[in-house]
């Protein structure tokens, strides 16, 4: 086995997703071999076959390292330890349900080694979901927050310069659910920076027939209405209010999480109900484009009606 590459490492935080992780490693091992990229798996005390899966893959590719906590420390602290561990120039924070392609790696290495560029972070598209922001370099914190803040919540889109990680204020953003972008926006708030955005190349979700990704769905309103708004508004005062407001609203709109169809789906699975409406409604105007009265009515719909409405072609 050749010496590990010093330019890039891939870190994969994981918890009880052994089948997704197995596929994730299977896809990425051939790509990593081409550049001798180290892959670090940070297991947050999984109770499934995660350890066995990684052990099997290490036999195939010894540049995989496995680190497991004895108890679940929560996602934010697991992301933090994952980012801090490698000693490479850049770290790609890759979720266990996402995959990158050879095109993305080729682009990264051309940018860093051939063009000899240095960035504080590189942000890739995910599933082509950002379609209105062209390829560019950012040096304006408010423009970055306004354009891409909502998108950067997807951890698989983020490649960090190790200098950012070394100086990041992780403690400030622990237990927010958004530590992965909090440390970036905190870091760039007080200094000159350069962040590269790639719109034409996308990280893709892993799809396995019969397997469904389960994580924060049951906490949709707590995370994406309450915590998201609180997180964005708590960013340093150098971020302008209009940029913060746009960032908060854009996630629900551009991700389609709080589109009409999205709200009906949340009702279908009883994530949206009168209880969640009452708890979070004071923040709806920041996160959702529909009037509170409309959301209230959806929260009271019988679930069989929401299922029928979802199937209608004009509902989007």
C-alpha positions as CSV (number, residue, x, y, z in Angstrom):
1,X,0.0,0.0,0.0
2,X,1.4,3.4,-1.0
3,X,1.7,6.3,1.4
4,X,-1.6,8.1,2.1
5,X,-2.3,11.3,0.1
6,X,-1.7,14.5,2.1
7,X,-4.1,16.6,0.1
8,X,-7.4,15.1,1.0
9,X,-9.1,12.7,3.4
10,X,-12.7,11.6,3.6
11,X,-14.5,11.4,6.9
12,X,-17.8,9.5,7.3
13,X,-19.7,10.0,10.6
14,X,-22.2,7.2,11.0
15,X,-24.8,5.7,13.3
16,X,-26.8,2.5,12.8
17,X,-26.7,2.6,9.0
18,X,-24.5,-0.5,8.3
19,X,-26.1,-1.3,5.0
20,X,-25.8,2.2,3.7
21,X,-22.3,2.4,5.0
22,X,-21.3,-0.8,3.4
23,X,-22.5,0.5,0.0
24,X,-20.9,3.9,0.7
25,X,-17.5,2.2,1.3
26,X,-17.9,-0.1,-1.7
27,X,-18.4,2.9,-4.0
28,X,-15.6,5.0,-2.6
29,X,-12.8,2.5,-2.1
30,X,-12.0,2.3,-5.9
31,X,-12.0,6.1,-6.1
32,X,-9.9,6.4,-3.0
33,X,-7.4,3.9,-4.3
34,X,-6.7,6.1,-7.4
35,X,-5.3,8.8,-5.1
36,X,-4.4,6.9,-1.9
37,X,-7.0,8.9,0.0
38,X,-7.5,7.9,3.6
39,X,-11.1,7.2,4.7
40,X,-12.0,7.6,8.4
41,X,-15.3,6.1,9.7
42,X,-16.5,7.7,12.9
43,X,-19.1,5.4,14.5
44,X,-21.4,7.0,17.1
45,X,-21.8,3.8,19.2
46,X,-23.9,1.9,16.6
47,X,-25.7,-1.2,17.8
48,X,-26.0,-2.8,14.3
49,X,-23.3,-4.5,12.1
50,X,-21.3,-1.3,11.5
51,X,-18.1,-2.6,13.1
52,X,-18.2,-5.8,11.0
53,X,-18.9,-3.9,7.8
54,X,-15.9,-1.6,8.3
55,X,-13.6,-4.5,9.3
56,X,-14.5,-6.3,6.1
57,X,-13.8,-3.2,4.0
58,X,-10.4,-2.5,5.8
59,X,-9.2,-5.9,4.5
60,X,-10.0,-4.6,1.0
61,X,-8.5,-1.1,1.6
62,X,-6.1,-0.7,4.6
63,X,-6.3,3.1,4.3
64,X,-9.6,3.0,6.1
65,X,-9.6,3.8,9.8
66,X,-12.4,3.0,12.2
67,X,-13.2,5.0,15.4
68,X,-16.1,4.1,17.6
69,X,-17.4,5.8,20.8
70,X,-18.6,3.7,23.7
71,X,-21.7,5.8,24.0
72,X,-23.7,8.0,21.6
73,X,-22.3,11.5,21.8
74,X,-24.8,13.1,19.5
75,X,-24.3,14.1,15.8
76,X,-22.5,17.4,16.4
77,X,-19.8,16.1,18.6
78,X,-19.3,13.1,16.2
79,X,-18.9,15.6,13.3
80,X,-16.5,17.6,15.3
81,X,-14.2,14.6,16.1
82,X,-14.4,13.5,12.5
83,X,-13.2,16.8,11.2
84,X,-10.5,17.3,13.8
85,X,-8.8,13.9,13.3
86,X,-7.2,13.9,9.9
87,X,-3.9,15.6,9.2
88,X,-4.5,16.3,5.5
89,X,-4.7,19.7,3.8
90,X,-8.4,19.3,3.2
91,X,-11.2,17.1,4.7
92,X,-14.4,16.1,3.0
93,X,-17.2,15.6,5.4
94,X,-19.2,12.8,3.6
95,X,-22.4,11.5,5.0
96,X,-22.9,7.7,5.0
97,X,-25.9,8.0,2.7
98,X,-24.1,10.0,0.0
99,X,-21.6,9.2,-2.7
100,X,-19.1,11.2,-4.8
101,X,-17.9,10.4,-8.2
102,X,-14.5,10.3,-10.0
103,X,-15.4,13.6,-11.7
104,X,-15.7,15.4,-8.3
105,X,-12.3,14.1,-7.2
106,X,-10.7,14.9,-10.5
107,X,-12.1,18.4,-10.2
108,X,-10.8,18.8,-6.6
109,X,-7.3,17.6,-7.5
110,X,-7.0,19.7,-10.6
111,X,-8.1,22.8,-8.6
112,X,-5.6,22.1,-5.7
113,X,-2.6,20.5,-7.4
114,X,-2.7,21.7,-11.0
115,X,-4.2,25.2,-10.7
116,X,-2.5,25.4,-7.3
117,X,-5.5,27.2,-5.7
118,X,-6.1,27.4,-2.0
119,X,-9.6,27.9,-0.5
120,X,-11.0,28.0,3.0
121,X,-13.7,25.6,1.8
122,X,-15.1,24.1,-1.4
123,X,-18.8,23.6,-1.7
124,X,-20.3,21.2,-4.2
125,X,-23.8,20.9,-5.5
126,X,-26.0,18.0,-4.3
127,X,-28.4,16.2,-6.7
128,X,-28.3,19.4,-8.7
129,X,-30.6,21.0,-6.2
130,X,-29.0,24.5,-6.5
131,X,-30.0,25.6,-10.0
132,X,-29.9,29.4,-9.6
133,X,-26.4,30.2,-8.3
134,X,-23.6,30.0,-10.9
135,X,-20.1,28.7,-10.3
136,X,-18.0,31.3,-8.5
137,X,-15.6,32.2,-5.7
138,X,-17.0,33.9,-2.6
139,X,-15.2,36.5,-0.5
140,X,-18.4,38.3,0.8
141,X,-19.8,36.5,3.9
142,X,-23.4,37.9,3.4
143,X,-23.6,36.9,-0.2
144,X,-22.4,33.4,0.7
145,X,-25.0,33.1,3.5
146,X,-27.7,34.5,1.3
147,X,-26.9,32.3,-1.8
148,X,-25.8,29.0,-0.3
149,X,-26.3,29.0,3.5
150,X,-29.4,26.8,3.1
151,X,-27.6,24.4,0.9
152,X,-24.5,24.0,3.0
153,X,-26.6,22.3,5.7
154,X,-26.0,19.2,3.6
155,X,-22.7,18.0,5.1
156,X,-21.7,16.0,2.1
157,X,-21.4,19.2,0.0
158,X,-18.5,20.5,2.2
159,X,-14.8,20.2,1.8
160,X,-12.9,22.0,4.6
161,X,-9.4,23.5,4.6
162,X,-7.6,22.1,7.6
163,X,-6.7,25.7,8.6
164,X,-10.4,26.4,9.1
165,X,-10.8,23.3,11.3
166,X,-7.8,24.2,13.4
167,X,-9.2,27.6,14.3
168,X,-12.9,26.7,14.3
169,X,-15.1,27.5,17.3
170,X,-16.7,24.1,17.6
171,X,-17.9,24.6,21.2
172,X,-20.1,27.6,20.2
173,X,-22.2,25.4,17.8
174,X,-22.4,22.1,19.7
175,X,-25.9,20.8,20.0
176,X,-27.3,23.1,17.4
177,X,-27.6,20.4,14.6
178,X,-25.6,22.8,12.4
179,X,-22.1,22.6,13.7
180,X,-20.8,21.7,10.3
181,X,-21.7,25.1,8.8
182,X,-21.6,27.0,12.0
183,X,-17.9,26.7,12.3
184,X,-17.5,27.9,8.7
185,X,-19.7,31.0,9.0
186,X,-18.1,31.8,12.4
187,X,-14.6,31.5,10.9
188,X,-15.2,33.8,7.9
189,X,-17.1,36.4,9.9
190,X,-13.9,38.0,11.2
191,X,-11.4,37.6,8.4
192,X,-10.8,37.7,4.7
193,X,-11.7,34.4,3.1
194,X,-12.1,32.6,-0.2
195,X,-14.7,29.8,-0.7
196,X,-15.2,28.0,-4.0
197,X,-18.7,27.0,-5.2
198,X,-19.2,24.3,-7.9
199,X,-22.7,24.2,-9.4
200,X,-22.1,21.8,-12.2
201,X,-20.8,18.8,-10.2
202,X,-23.1,17.1,-7.6
203,X,-22.7,14.7,-4.7
204,X,-25.5,12.1,-5.1
205,X,-27.6,10.3,-2.5
206,X,-27.2,6.6,-2.1
207,X,-30.4,4.7,-3.1
208,X,-30.8,1.1,-2.0
209,X,-34.0,-0.7,-2.8
210,X,-36.0,-1.5,0.3
211,X,-33.9,0.8,2.5
212,X,-35.1,4.1,3.7
213,X,-32.9,6.8,5.2
214,X,-34.2,7.7,8.7
215,X,-32.6,10.5,10.7
216,X,-34.3,13.8,11.6
217,X,-37.7,13.3,9.8
218,X,-39.7,13.0,13.0
219,X,-38.0,16.2,14.3
220,X,-38.6,18.2,11.1
221,X,-40.3,21.2,12.8
222,X,-38.0,21.2,15.8
223,X,-34.9,21.1,13.6
224,X,-35.9,23.0,10.4
225,X,-38.2,25.6,12.0
226,X,-37.0,26.2,15.6
227,X,-33.4,25.2,15.6
228,X,-32.6,26.4,12.1
229,X,-34.0,29.9,12.7
230,X,-32.3,30.2,16.1
231,X,-29.0,29.0,14.6
232,X,-29.0,31.5,11.7
233,X,-30.1,34.4,13.8
234,X,-27.4,33.6,16.3
235,X,-24.6,34.0,13.7
236,X,-22.3,37.0,14.4
237,X,-23.7,40.5,14.0
238,X,-21.5,41.1,10.9
239,X,-24.1,39.1,9.0
240,X,-26.8,41.4,7.7
241,X,-30.5,40.7,8.7
242,X,-31.7,40.4,5.2
243,X,-29.1,37.7,4.5
244,X,-30.2,35.8,7.6
245,X,-33.9,36.1,6.8
246,X,-33.3,34.8,3.2
247,X,-31.1,32.0,4.4
248,X,-33.8,30.8,6.9
249,X,-36.6,30.9,4.4
250,X,-34.6,29.4,1.5
251,X,-34.1,26.1,3.1
252,X,-37.8,25.3,3.4
253,X,-38.6,26.7,0.0
254,X,-35.6,25.5,-2.1
255,X,-35.3,22.1,-0.5
256,X,-39.1,21.7,-1.0
257,X,-39.4,20.5,2.5
258,X,-42.1,23.1,3.2
259,X,-43.6,23.2,-0.3
260,X,-47.4,22.4,-0.4
261,X,-46.5,18.8,-1.3
262,X,-43.9,18.7,1.4
263,X,-46.4,19.8,4.1
264,X,-48.9,17.2,2.9
265,X,-46.2,14.5,3.2
266,X,-45.4,15.7,6.7
267,X,-49.1,15.5,7.5
268,X,-49.3,12.0,5.9
269,X,-46.7,10.7,8.3
270,X,-48.2,12.7,11.3
271,X,-45.1,14.8,11.6
272,X,-47.3,17.8,11.0
273,X,-50.2,17.7,13.4
274,X,-51.9,20.2,15.8
275,X,-49.3,19.6,18.5
276,X,-46.4,20.4,16.2
277,X,-48.3,23.3,14.7
278,X,-49.0,24.8,18.1
279,X,-45.4,24.4,19.2
280,X,-43.7,25.9,16.2
281,X,-46.2,28.2,14.6
282,X,-44.7,31.4,16.0
283,X,-41.7,30.8,13.7
284,X,-43.6,29.7,10.6
285,X,-43.4,33.2,8.9
286,X,-39.6,32.9,8.9
287,X,-39.4,29.4,7.5
288,X,-42.5,28.7,5.4
289,X,-44.1,30.6,2.5
290,X,-47.7,29.6,3.3
291,X,-50.0,31.5,5.7
292,X,-50.3,30.0,9.2
293,X,-54.0,29.4,8.6
294,X,-53.2,27.2,5.6
295,X,-50.7,25.2,7.7
296,X,-53.2,24.9,10.5
297,X,-55.8,23.4,8.1
298,X,-53.2,20.9,6.7
299,X,-52.4,19.9,10.3
300,X,-56.0,18.9,10.9
301,X,-56.5,17.0,7.6
302,X,-57.3,13.3,7.9
303,X,-54.2,11.5,6.8
304,X,-56.1,9.6,4.0
305,X,-57.0,12.9,2.4
306,X,-53.4,14.2,2.5
307,X,-52.4,10.9,0.8
308,X,-54.9,11.5,-2.0
309,X,-53.9,15.2,-2.4
310,X,-50.2,14.2,-2.7
311,X,-51.1,12.2,-5.8
312,X,-52.7,15.1,-7.6
313,X,-50.4,16.5,-10.4
314,X,-51.0,20.1,-9.6
315,X,-49.7,19.7,-6.1
316,X,-46.0,20.6,-5.9
